[in-house]
Amino acid sequence: QVQLVESGGGLVQAGGSLRLSCAASGSTNNINDMGWYRQAPGKQRELVAVISSRGGTNYSNSVKGRFTISRDNAKNTVNLQMNSLKPEDTAVYYCNAEDFVGIFRNVYWGQGTQVTVSS
């Protein structure tokens, strides 16, 4: 089992920046991809950014050029630097990790952290 704990959310004005962090603990040896998802009120959870264990990244089109995902495999952490924030970035942000144990894929979620961007 893997436990994920997020930190760093809050309230910021449009155009500002926030940095989210997520620390993984437990059975972290087999973690492959780590990432961030978000869910705004009344909307489905959506991918924001993902990073593989080798550092390959993928971003949602809505955040490309503004958000940067990074990872420290030694510390089992993943960060999301969010710049030029917009009101439409307001959501609960969830840290995500997946691992493979044998043929089984496991997906883990953090508890979520609120990001609110005021106009």
Residue pairs with C-beta under 8 A, 6 or more apart in sequence:
1 26
1 27
1 108
2 24
2 25
2 26
2 27
2 28
2 31
2 97
2 99
2 106
2 108
3 24
3 25
3 26
3 108
4 22
4 23
4 24
4 95
4 96
4 97
4 108
4 109
4 110
4 111
5 22
5 23
5 25
5 95
5 110
5 111
6 20
6 21
6 22
6 93
6 94
6 95
6 110
6 111
6 112
6 113
7 20
7 21
7 22
7 23
7 113
8 18
8 19
8 20
8 21
8 113
9 18
9 20
9 93
9 113
9 114
9 115
10 18
10 114
10 115
10 116
11 116
11 117
11 118
12 18
12 85
12 115
12 116
12 117
12 118
13 117
13 118
14 85
14 86
14 87
14 117
14 118
14 119
15 84
15 85
16 85
16 117
17 81
17 82
17 83
17 84
17 85
18 82
18 85
18 115
19 79
19 80
19 81
19 82
20 36
20 79
20 80
20 82
20 93
20 95
20 113
20 115
21 77
21 78
21 79
21 80
22 34
22 36
22 77
22 78
22 79
22 95
22 110
23 75
23 76
23 77
24 31
24 34
24 76
24 77
24 78
24 97
24 108
25 76
27 99
28 76
30 99
30 100
30 101
31 53
31 76
31 97
31 98
31 99
32 52
32 53
32 98
32 99
32 100
33 50
33 51
33 52
33 53
33 96
33 97
33 98
34 50
34 51
34 71
34 78
34 95
34 96
34 97
34 98
35 47
35 48
35 49
35 50
35 51
35 69
35 78
35 95
35 96
35 97
36 48
36 49
36 50
36 69
36 78
36 80
36 93
36 94
36 95
36 96
37 45
37 46
37 47
37 48
37 93
37 94
37 96
38 45
38 46
38 48
38 89
38 91
38 92
38 93
38 94
38 115
39 45
39 46
39 91
39 92
39 94
39 112
40 88
40 90
40 91
40 92
43 91
45 94
46 60
47 58
47 60
48 59
48 60
48 63
48 67
48 80
48 93
49 57
49 58
49 59
49 60
49 63
49 67
49 69
49 80
50 57
50 58
50 69
50 96
51 57
51 58
51 69
51 70
51 71
51 78
53 71
53 73
55 71
57 69
59 67
59 69
62 88
63 82
63 89
66 82
66 83
66 84
66 85
67 80
67 81
67 82
67 83
68 80
68 81
68 83
69 78
69 79
69 80
69 81
70 78
70 79
70 81
71 77
71 78
71 79
72 78
72 79
78 95
78 97
80 93
82 89
82 115
85 115
85 117
86 117
87 117
87 118
87 119
88 117
89 115
89 117
90 115
90 116
90 117
91 115
92 112
92 113
92 114
92 115
93 112
93 113
93 114
93 115
94 109
94 110
94 111
94 112
95 109
95 110
96 107
96 108
96 109
96 110
97 107
97 108
98 105
98 106
98 107
98 108
99 105
99 106
99 108
100 106
